[in-house]
Amino acid sequence: MNESSFTRIRNFLTVIIGGTLSGILIVLVLLYTYGPSDTYKAQNVLLSPDVLEKLWYNTTSASTQGQMNRFTFKEIEFLYFDQDSSRYISHQVPLSSYGEFYRLVKRDLGVANDEGLEKEFDQTPPASILIKATTNGNVRTISENFQQIQFSQDSNVYRVELKEEEKSDSWAYFTHNGIYNKVMKILQP
C-alpha cells in the first residue's frame, strides 16, 4: 500500500468517525434540551382565557352513556374552604379574573412528581378551580369538569389535572411562591 492510499483511507475514516461522533453529540444535546421529562410549562397545560371561551370538543364518557356528545365551555367555578364558617363555598369566576390568574402562573415550570407532592393533596384541597363544560343534548343537558386546578394551603404547590386516555388520575405539579394567598386574592369575591 503506498503513502497516498494510506492517507486517503485515513482521511476517509476520520471524516466518517468525526461525522458519527458529531451526530451523536447533536442528538444528545437535543435530547437533553427538548427531551421527555416530568416538567411542563403552565401555559402549555392550562387553557388560556382566549381558548377557553371558544372551547368545544366531542367525547364519549360514562356520563354520556357511550354516545358521542359535543361539549362547550360553560363556566369557571372557584371552590374554597372558608375558615370562618367551616364549610366550602363555591362561586362562578368571571373570565377576566381567570385571565388574571392565568397571566400570574403561565410562566411557571412544572416540578417532577414525587410522593411528597401528592401528600400535599391527600385530603380535600382547600381551594380548586373547576373549568366546566356542558352539552346541549336533545334529551338532557350533561355537565362535566373539563379541567381542575388544586391549590395547597400549606405550601407553594398547585397541580393541574391532565386528561390522558390511559391514566384516570394524572396531574402536573407546579410551584409558585405564595400561590394560595394570591389565588384567594384574585378569585375570592
PAZA-434346 format. One record per residue: residue in one letter; x, y, z of N, C-alpha, C in turn. Coordinates in Angstrom, 2 decimals, decimal comma, padded with zeros to 5 digits. Example, Ala and Ser with C-alpha at 12.3 -4.5 7.8 and 13.67 -1.06 7.14 Angstrom:
  type      n.u      n.v      n.w     ca.u     ca.v     ca.w      c.u      c.v      c.w
     a   013,19  -005,69   007,80   012,30  -004,50   007,80   013,20  -003,30   007,80
     s   012,85  -002,25   007,08   013,67  -001,06   007,14   012,90   000,03   007,87
END
This chain:
  type      n.u      n.v      n.w     ca.u     ca.v     ca.w      c.u      c.v      c.w
     m   000,85  -001,16   000,00   000,00   000,00   000,00   000,90   001,24   000,00
     n   000,66   002,12  -000,91   001,53   003,30  -000,96   001,00   004,40  -000,04
     e   001,81   005,42   000,09   001,54   006,51   001,03   000,24   007,24   000,72
     s  -000,08   007,49  -000,53  -001,29   008,24  -000,88  -002,56   007,44  -000,59
     s  -002,54   006,11  -000,80  -003,70   005,27  -000,48  -003,93   005,26   001,02
     f  -002,87   005,14   001,78  -002,99   005,14   003,24  -003,55   006,47   003,72
     t  -003,10   007,57   003,19  -003,57   008,90   003,56  -005,04   009,07   003,21
     r  -005,45   008,59   002,06  -006,86   008,70   001,64  -007,77   007,87   002,54
     i  -007,36   006,66   002,91  -008,15   005,81   003,80  -008,24   006,45   005,19
     r  -007,11   006,96   005,68  -007,10   007,61   006,99  -008,02   008,84   006,99
     n  -007,97   009,65   005,96  -008,84   010,83   005,86  -010,31   010,41   005,78
     f  -010,59   009,35   005,00  -011,96   008,84   004,88  -012,49   008,38   006,24
     l  -011,70   007,60   006,96  -012,12   007,12   008,28  -012,27   008,27   009,27
     t  -011,41   009,26   009,19  -011,51   010,44   010,07  -012,83   011,17   009,83
     v  -013,20   011,34   008,57  -014,47   012,01   008,24  -015,65   011,20   008,74
     i  -015,64   009,88   008,52  -016,74   009,02   008,95  -016,87   009,03   010,47
     i  -015,79   008,82   011,18  -015,82   008,79   012,65  -016,18   010,17   013,20
     g  -015,61   011,23   012,65  -015,93   012,59   013,09  -017,40   012,93   012,87
     g  -017,95   012,55   011,71  -019,37   012,80   011,43  -020,28   012,03   012,38
     t  -019,92   010,78   012,64  -020,72   009,95   013,55  -020,71   010,53   014,96
     l  -019,54   010,90   015,46  -019,44   011,48   016,80  -020,16   012,82   016,88
     s  -020,07   013,63   015,83  -020,79   014,91   015,81  -022,30   014,68   015,84
     g  -022,78   013,71   015,08  -024,20   013,39   015,07  -024,68   012,93   016,43
     i  -023,92   012,07   017,09  -024,28   011,59   018,43  -024,32   012,76   019,40
     l  -023,33   013,66   019,33  -023,30   014,82   020,21  -024,52   015,71   020,00
     i  -024,90   015,96   018,76  -026,07   016,79   018,46  -027,34   016,15   019,01
     v  -027,48   014,84   018,83  -028,66   014,13   019,34  -028,72   014,22   020,85
     l  -027,61   014,04   021,53  -027,59   014,12   023,00  -027,96   015,52   023,49
     v  -027,44   016,54   022,82  -027,78   017,92   023,21  -029,27   018,17   023,01
     l  -029,82   017,73   021,88  -031,25   017,92   021,62  -032,12   017,15   022,62
     l  -031,73   015,94   022,93  -032,50   015,17   023,92  -032,44   015,82   025,29
     y  -031,29   016,33   025,66  -031,16   016,98   026,95  -032,00   018,26   027,00
     t  -031,98   019,03   025,92  -032,69   020,30   025,88  -034,19   020,13   025,72
     y  -034,62   019,27   024,79  -036,03   019,17   024,44  -036,63   017,80   024,76
     g  -035,88   016,96   025,40  -036,30   015,58   025,61  -037,45   015,43   026,58
     p  -038,00   014,21   026,65  -039,12   013,97   027,55  -038,68   014,08   029,01
     s  -039,54   014,65   029,80  -039,28   014,79   031,23  -040,61   014,97   031,94
     d  -040,57   015,12   033,24  -041,79   015,34   034,01  -042,10   016,82   034,17
     t  -041,42   017,68   033,46  -041,66   019,10   033,61  -042,60   019,59   032,52
     y  -043,43   020,52   032,89  -044,39   021,15   031,99  -044,29   022,65   032,16
     k  -044,70   023,37   031,16  -044,90   024,80   031,31  -046,38   024,99   031,59
     a  -046,70   025,82   032,56  -048,10   026,02   032,93  -048,93   026,50   031,74
     q  -048,37   027,35   030,90  -049,13   027,85   029,76  -049,44   026,76   028,74
     n  -048,71   025,63   028,79  -048,99   024,52   027,89  -049,97   023,53   028,48
     v  -050,26   023,66   029,77  -051,17   022,74   030,44  -052,52   023,41   030,72
     l  -052,48   024,66   031,11  -053,71   025,41   031,39  -054,31   025,95   030,10
     l  -055,61   026,11   030,11  -056,28   026,73   028,98  -056,21   028,24   029,13
     s  -055,80   028,93   028,07  -055,77   030,38   028,12  -057,20   030,90   028,05
     p  -057,44   032,10   028,56  -058,81   032,65   028,51  -059,35   032,75   027,09
     d  -058,49   033,06   026,12  -058,94   033,15   024,73  -059,44   031,82   024,20
     v  -058,71   030,76   024,51  -059,10   029,42   024,06  -060,32   028,95   024,84
     l  -060,37   029,29   026,10  -061,44   028,80   026,97  -062,82   029,25   026,49
     e  -062,95   030,50   026,11  -064,27   030,97   025,70  -064,72   030,37   024,37
     k  -063,79   029,79   023,60  -064,13   029,15   022,33  -064,11   027,62   022,44
     l  -063,93   027,10   023,64  -063,74   025,67   023,86  -064,95   024,85   023,40
     w  -064,68   023,81   022,65  -065,67   022,77   022,34  -064,91   021,51   022,00
     y  -065,51   020,37   022,30  -064,89   019,08   021,99  -065,97   018,01   021,96
     n  -065,68   016,95   021,22  -066,57   015,79   021,15  -065,96   014,67   021,96
     t  -066,78   013,97   022,73  -066,27   012,87   023,53  -067,39   011,91   023,89
     t  -066,96   010,73   024,27  -067,87   009,76   024,88  -067,35   009,50   026,28
     s  -068,24   009,32   027,21  -067,84   009,03   028,59  -068,97   008,31   029,28
     a  -068,73   007,93   030,52  -069,77   007,26   031,29  -070,98   008,18   031,46
     s  -070,71   009,48   031,62  -071,82   010,42   031,81  -072,66   010,58   030,54
     t  -072,09   010,24   029,39  -072,85   010,34   028,14  -073,33   008,98   027,67
     q  -073,19   007,97   028,52  -073,65   006,61   028,26  -073,11   006,06   026,94
     g  -071,84   006,38   026,67  -071,16   005,84   025,50  -071,48   006,53   024,19
     q  -072,38   007,51   024,20  -072,72   008,23   022,98  -071,80   009,43   022,81
     m  -071,51   009,75   021,56  -070,68   010,92   021,25  -071,51   012,18   021,47
     n  -070,98   013,10   022,25  -071,66   014,37   022,50  -070,68   015,50   022,32
     r  -071,19   016,64   021,95  -070,38   017,84   021,79  -070,50   018,69   023,06
     f  -069,36   018,94   023,68  -069,32   019,76   024,88  -068,78   021,14   024,52
     t  -069,31   022,16   025,19  -068,83   023,53   025,03  -068,56   024,11   026,41
     f  -067,74   025,15   026,45  -067,41   025,81   027,71  -068,68   026,33   028,38
     k  -068,79   026,07   029,69  -069,96   026,52   030,45  -069,59   027,63   031,42
     e  -068,66   027,31   032,36  -068,33   028,28   033,39  -067,03   027,89   034,10
     i  -066,53   028,83   034,88  -065,39   028,57   035,76  -065,91   028,72   037,18
     e  -065,66   027,71   037,98  -066,12   027,71   039,37  -064,91   027,73   040,29
     f  -064,98   028,53   041,33  -063,93   028,55   042,35  -064,53   028,00   043,63
     l  -063,90   026,96   044,16  -064,37   026,27   045,36  -063,27   026,40   046,41
     y  -063,62   026,93   047,58  -062,61   027,10   048,62  -063,22   026,87   049,99
     f  -062,36   026,52   050,94  -062,80   026,28   052,31  -062,73   027,59   053,08
     d  -063,87   027,99   053,63  -063,95   029,22   054,42  -063,70   028,88   055,89
     q  -062,62   029,40   056,43  -062,25   029,11   057,83  -063,30   029,61   058,81
     d  -063,90   030,77   058,52  -064,86   031,36   059,46  -066,12   030,52   059,60
     s  -066,66   030,04   058,50  -067,90   029,27   058,55  -067,66   027,76   058,59
     s  -066,40   027,35   058,43  -066,01   025,93   058,42  -066,78   025,12   057,38
     r  -066,92   025,70   056,20  -067,58   024,99   055,11  -066,99   025,46   053,77
     y  -067,26   024,66   052,75  -066,81   025,03   051,40  -067,77   026,00   050,76
     i  -067,21   026,96   050,06  -068,01   027,97   049,36  -067,64   027,89   047,88
     s  -068,65   027,97   047,06  -068,46   027,87   045,61  -069,10   029,08   044,94
     h  -068,40   029,62   043,95  -068,99   030,71   043,15  -068,37   030,73   041,76
     q  -069,09   031,35   040,85  -068,59   031,47   039,48  -067,53   032,56   039,42
     v  -066,54   032,32   038,53  -065,44   033,25   038,36  -065,57   033,89   036,98
     p  -065,50   035,21   036,90  -065,52   035,85   035,58  -064,27   035,47   034,78
     l  -064,40   035,43   033,48  -063,28   035,09   032,61  -062,12   036,06   032,80
     s  -062,41   037,31   033,12  -061,33   038,30   033,34  -060,50   037,95   034,57
     s  -061,14   037,44   035,63  -060,40   037,05   036,83  -059,56   035,81   036,56
     y  -060,13   034,86   035,80  -059,35   033,69   035,41  -058,15   034,12   034,56
     g  -058,35   035,10   033,70  -057,26   035,63   032,88  -056,15   036,21   033,74
     e  -056,51   036,87   034,82  -055,50   037,41   035,74  -054,71   036,27   036,38
     f  -055,40   035,21   036,80  -054,73   034,04   037,35  -053,81   033,41   036,30
     y  -054,29   033,26   035,08  -053,51   032,65   034,00  -052,22   033,45   033,75
     r  -052,33   034,77   033,69  -051,14   035,60   033,46  -050,15   035,48   034,62
     l  -050,66   035,27   035,83  -049,79   035,12   037,01  -048,95   033,85   036,93
     v  -049,52   032,75   036,45  -048,84   031,46   036,53  -048,34   030,91   035,21
     k  -048,63   031,55   034,10  -048,34   030,93   032,80  -046,85   030,64   032,57
     r  -045,97   031,31   033,23  -044,53   031,06   033,05  -043,96   030,06   034,06
     d  -044,80   029,55   034,94  -044,33   028,57   035,93  -043,89   027,29   035,24
     l  -042,83   026,69   035,75  -042,35   025,41   035,24  -042,74   024,32   036,21
     g  -043,15   023,21   035,66  -043,55   022,07   036,47  -042,38   021,47   037,21
     v  -042,71   020,74   038,25  -041,70   020,02   039,02  -042,01   018,53   038,93
     a  -040,98   017,72   039,07  -041,16   016,27   038,99  -042,10   015,81   040,10
     n  -042,99   014,93   039,75  -043,96   014,41   040,71  -043,29   013,38   041,62
     d  -043,44   013,57   042,90  -042,99   012,57   043,85  -044,06   012,41   044,92
     e  -043,90   011,43   045,77  -044,94   011,16   046,77  -045,12   012,32   047,73
     g  -044,07   013,09   047,97  -044,18   014,24   048,85  -045,17   015,27   048,34
     l  -045,14   015,50   047,03  -046,09   016,44   046,44  -047,51   015,90   046,49
     e  -047,67   014,63   046,20  -049,01   014,04   046,22  -049,62   014,10   047,61
     k  -048,80   013,96   048,65  -049,32   014,00   050,02  -049,88   015,37   050,37
     e  -049,39   016,41   049,69  -049,93   017,76   049,91  -051,44   017,80   049,60
     f  -051,88   016,88   048,74  -053,26   016,88   048,27  -054,03   015,64   048,71
     d  -053,51   014,91   049,71  -054,19   013,70   050,19  -055,59   014,00   050,71
     q  -055,71   015,08   051,43  -057,03   015,47   051,91  -057,62   016,46   050,91
     t  -058,88   016,71   051,04  -059,54   017,63   050,11  -058,80   018,95   050,11
     p  -058,40   019,42   048,93  -057,63   020,67   048,89  -058,49   021,85   049,34
     p  -057,85   022,83   049,95  -058,59   023,98   050,45  -059,14   024,89   049,36
     a  -058,61   024,78   048,13  -059,12   025,61   047,05  -058,92   024,91   045,71
     s  -059,92   025,07   044,83  -059,85   024,47   043,49  -060,53   025,37   042,48
     i  -060,01   025,36   041,27  -060,67   025,98   040,14  -061,19   024,84   039,28
     l  -062,47   024,90   038,94  -063,09   023,88   038,08  -063,55   024,54   036,80
     i  -063,02   024,06   035,69  -063,47   024,54   034,38  -064,50   023,54   033,88
     k  -065,72   024,01   033,69  -066,82   023,12   033,38  -067,27   023,28   031,92
     a  -067,70   022,14   031,37  -068,24   022,11   030,02  -069,61   021,45   030,07
     t  -070,42   021,74   029,08  -071,77   021,20   029,05  -072,18   020,84   027,62
     t  -073,15   019,95   027,52  -073,74   019,61   026,22  -075,07   020,33   026,10
     n  -075,51   020,44   024,90  -076,86   020,92   024,66  -077,60   019,79   023,96
     g  -077,71   018,69   024,69  -078,31   017,49   024,13  -079,79   017,64   023,87
     n  -080,30   016,80   022,96  -081,71   016,82   022,64  -082,55   016,32   023,82
     v  -082,05   015,29   024,50  -082,81   014,68   025,58  -082,53   015,38   026,90
     r  -081,23   015,52   027,24  -080,87   016,16   028,50  -079,52   016,84   028,37
     t  -079,31   017,82   029,22  -078,03   018,53   029,25  -077,12   017,84   030,24
     i  -075,86   017,64   029,84  -074,87   016,97   030,68  -073,73   017,95   030,93
     s  -073,32   018,06   032,19  -072,18   018,91   032,56  -071,06   018,03   033,10
     e  -069,81   018,44   032,84  -068,67   017,73   033,39  -067,53   018,70   033,61
     n  -066,63   018,31   034,51  -065,43   019,10   034,74  -064,44   018,81   033,62
     f  -064,06   019,83   032,89  -063,08   019,65   031,83  -061,67   019,67   032,40
     q  -061,42   020,58   033,32  -060,09   020,68   033,93  -060,24   021,15   035,37
     q  -059,34   020,68   036,22  -059,35   021,06   037,63  -057,95   021,51   038,04
     i  -057,90   022,59   038,79  -056,63   023,11   039,31  -056,79   023,16   040,82
     q  -055,90   022,50   041,54  -055,99   022,44   043,00  -054,79   023,15   043,63
     f  -055,04   023,78   044,77  -054,02   024,55   045,47  -053,83   024,00   046,87
     s  -052,58   023,92   047,31  -052,26   023,50   048,66  -052,08   024,74   049,52
     q  -052,73   024,74   050,66  -052,68   025,91   051,54  -051,36   026,04   052,27
     d  -050,73   024,93   052,59  -049,54   024,95   053,44  -048,22   025,06   052,67
     s  -048,27   025,15   051,37  -047,03   025,25   050,60  -047,26   026,11   049,38
     n  -046,27   026,17   048,54  -046,33   026,95   047,31  -046,67   026,07   046,12
     v  -047,36   024,96   046,35  -047,61   023,96   045,32  -049,05   024,03   044,83
     y  -049,21   023,88   043,52  -050,53   023,66   042,94  -050,39   022,61   041,86
     r  -051,51   022,01   041,48  -051,47   020,98   040,47  -052,63   021,14   039,50
     v  -052,39   020,68   038,26  -053,38   020,79   037,19  -053,68   019,39   036,69
     e  -054,96   019,07   036,60  -055,38   017,75   036,12  -055,09   017,62   034,63
     l  -054,51   016,49   034,26  -054,22   016,20   032,86  -055,23   015,17   032,36
     k  -055,68   015,35   031,15  -056,60   014,39   030,53  -055,78   013,48   029,64
     e  -055,56   012,25   030,10  -054,82   011,26   029,33  -055,69   010,02   029,22
     e  -055,66   009,41   028,05  -056,54   008,27   027,80  -056,21   007,07   028,68
     e  -054,93   006,76   028,87  -054,57   005,57   029,63  -054,63   005,76   031,13
     k  -054,49   006,99   031,59  -054,45   007,25   033,02  -055,72   007,99   033,44
     s  -056,30   007,55   034,54  -057,51   008,21   035,00  -057,22   009,35   035,97
     d  -056,09   009,31   036,66  -055,76   010,32   037,65  -054,33   010,79   037,44
     s  -054,15   011,78   036,57  -052,83   012,25   036,22  -052,77   013,77   036,45
     w  -051,68   014,22   037,06  -051,55   015,63   037,43  -050,18   016,16   037,04
     a  -050,13   017,44   036,72  -048,88   018,17   036,54  -048,73   019,10   037,75
     y  -047,59   019,05   038,41  -047,35   019,81   039,65  -046,49   021,03   039,36
     f  -046,81   022,14   040,01  -046,09   023,40   039,82  -045,84   024,04   041,18
     t  -044,82   024,87   041,23  -044,59   025,68   042,42  -044,63   027,15   042,02
     h  -045,18   027,94   042,92  -045,26   029,39   042,72  -045,32   029,99   044,12
     n  -044,39   030,86   044,41  -044,29   031,43   045,75  -045,58   032,14   046,15
     g  -046,19   031,70   047,25  -047,40   032,32   047,78  -048,64   032,13   046,93
     i  -048,71   031,05   046,15  -049,79   030,88   045,19  -051,17   030,83   045,86
     y  -051,29   030,17   046,99  -052,60   030,05   047,63  -053,17   031,43   047,97
     n  -052,37   032,27   048,61  -052,85   033,60   049,01  -053,13   034,47   047,78
     k  -052,31   034,35   046,75  -052,53   035,13   045,53  -053,83   034,72   044,84
     v  -054,09   033,42   044,78  -055,32   032,93   044,15  -056,54   033,39   044,95
     m  -056,45   033,30   046,26  -057,56   033,75   047,10  -057,84   035,24   046,87
     k  -056,79   036,02   046,71  -056,96   037,45   046,50  -057,60   037,74   045,12
     i  -057,21   036,98   044,11  -057,72   037,21   042,75  -059,15   036,69   042,58
     l  -059,43   035,51   043,12  -060,69   034,82   042,78  -061,76   034,86   043,85
     q  -061,41   035,18   045,09  -062,41   035,24   046,14  -063,23   036,51   046,00
     p  -064,56   036,41   046,13  -065,39   037,62   045,95  -065,22   038,61   047,08
END
